[in-house]
Amino acid sequence: MFKQIFRNRRTKQITTQISQYLIRQHGIHKHYRQDQVDEALTALKLGNFEGISVQENRLAYGVFCTEKEYRAIYQQAGIDGDYEGIQLEIADALYKGKSGRMLGH
């Protein structure tokens, strides 16, 4: 139970920091490109910032990239990119599971 609480808190912190960075650097947009999200991760030293890892940074891609780009990121890496699964995980962390879809995805 505590593990889930800390994970949810960490998810909120990360998404807040990244969104603030993206807005400052690139303006307000519904979605951002992978390179912009990678830039934010590197600048904020979040996730695996020394070598961008799609597996470790899937939360950021799930929140800020389009579904099409999210799937392309994982297809290129040869990893199954479960977009619906990450959306449910994000909704659970940020909205206590009340929404299965985020940000109009």
C-alpha positions in Angstrom: 0.0 0.0 0.0 2.7 2.5 0.9 4.7 1.6 -2.2 1.7 2.6 -4.3 1.2 5.8 -2.4 4.9 6.8 -2.9 4.7 5.8 -6.6 1.6 8.0 -7.1 3.2 10.9 -5.4 6.4 10.5 -7.5 4.3 10.3 -10.7 2.6 13.6 -9.8 5.9 15.3 -9.0 7.5 14.1 -12.3 4.6 15.1 -14.5 4.4 18.5 -12.8 8.1 19.2 -13.3 8.1 18.0 -16.9 5.0 20.0 -17.8 6.3 23.2 -16.3 9.6 22.7 -18.2 7.9 22.0 -21.5 5.6 25.0 -21.2 8.5 27.3 -20.4 10.6 26.0 -23.2 8.1 25.2 -25.9 4.8 26.9 -25.0 1.5 25.3 -24.2 0.6 22.4 -26.5 -1.7 19.4 -26.3 1.2 17.1 -27.1 5.0 17.3 -27.3 7.5 15.5 -29.5 9.8 12.7 -28.1 12.9 15.0 -28.5 11.2 17.7 -26.4 10.3 15.2 -23.7 13.8 13.8 -23.8 15.2 17.3 -23.5 13.0 17.9 -20.4 14.1 14.6 -18.8 17.7 15.5 -19.4 17.5 19.1 -18.2 15.6 18.1 -15.0 17.8 15.0 -14.5 14.7 12.7 -14.2 14.6 9.1 -15.2 17.5 7.6 -17.0 18.9 11.0 -18.2 22.4 9.8 -19.0 21.1 7.7 -21.9 17.4 8.1 -22.6 15.7 4.8 -21.9 12.3 4.3 -23.4 11.5 1.7 -20.9 12.3 3.8 -17.9 10.7 7.0 -19.3 7.5 5.4 -20.6 5.4 7.5 -18.1 6.7 10.8 -19.6 6.0 9.6 -23.1 2.6 8.4 -22.1 1.6 11.7 -20.7 3.1 14.1 -23.2 3.4 12.4 -26.5 0.6 11.4 -28.9 -0.6 7.8 -29.0 0.9 7.4 -32.5 4.3 8.7 -31.4 4.2 6.7 -28.2 3.6 3.5 -30.2 6.4 4.4 -32.7 8.9 5.0 -29.9 8.3 1.5 -28.6 8.1 -0.1 -31.9 11.5 1.4 -32.9 12.9 0.1 -29.6 11.5 -3.4 -30.2 9.4 -3.2 -27.0 5.7 -3.7 -26.7 4.3 -0.1 -25.9 1.1 -0.7 -24.1 -0.5 2.7 -24.5 -3.8 1.8 -22.9 -1.9 0.3 -19.9 0.2 3.4 -19.3 -2.9 5.6 -19.6 -4.6 3.6 -16.9 -1.5 3.7 -14.7 -1.3 7.5 -15.1 -5.0 7.9 -14.4 -4.7 5.8 -11.3 -1.7 7.8 -10.1 -3.0 11.3 -11.0 -6.8 10.9 -10.7 -7.2 7.9 -8.4 -8.4 5.8 -11.3 -11.4 8.0 -12.1 -10.4 8.4 -15.8 -9.0 5.8 -18.2 -8.0 8.4 -20.7 -5.7 11.4 -20.1 -5.5 14.8 -21.6 -7.9 14.0 -24.4 -5.8 11.2 -25.8 
